[in-house]
Amino acid sequence: MANSTTIIRDLEFHWAKLDKPVSPFGTEQYDLQVRFPKKRVKEMTAFGKIKEQPDGQFSINITRKAKNAKGEATPVRVVDSVKRPLEGLIGNGSKGNIIVYQYDWNVSGRTGTKTILVAVQVTDYIAYIEESAVDFDVLLKPDQEDMEANTDF
């Protein structure tokens, strides 16, 4: 296979880490889990290791290093359905398309194909809500409610 750039359409996005890099293995990278139905497993095998999800869908995580060999930042381009830069973070269940770049590698007799995330187009946006924005209500015991109702300040 020669180096190639491909658009993969009609995917569901989960665990998008595209606003700032993460470093789960010591190298800063951007990461996006794309999900798809069983009927697309054969097609998607070319882009990475497929995992079955609890909801019956299948997924691949596609990444991009945060910096190139020269140390320059390499962010993932993220746009909306009309190619404007997307404002806000991508929440689980958002849908869209991605552009990936693939190349063959050969190191010390081992070979393979690497897939790199280039761009994301969100066609059905669900906003990411930070967990810290979700919190418990203040609950009062029945005697505390009576005390507060009868307190004049």
Secondary structure, DSSP 4 states (H G I P E B T S, - for coil): ---EEEEEEEEEEEEEEEEEEE-TTSS-EEEEEEEE-GGGHHHHGGGS--EE-TTS-EEEEEEEESB-TTS-B-PPEEE-TTSPBPPSPBPTT-EEEEEEEEEEEEETTEEEEEEEEEEEEEEE--B---GGG--PPP---HHHHHHHHT---
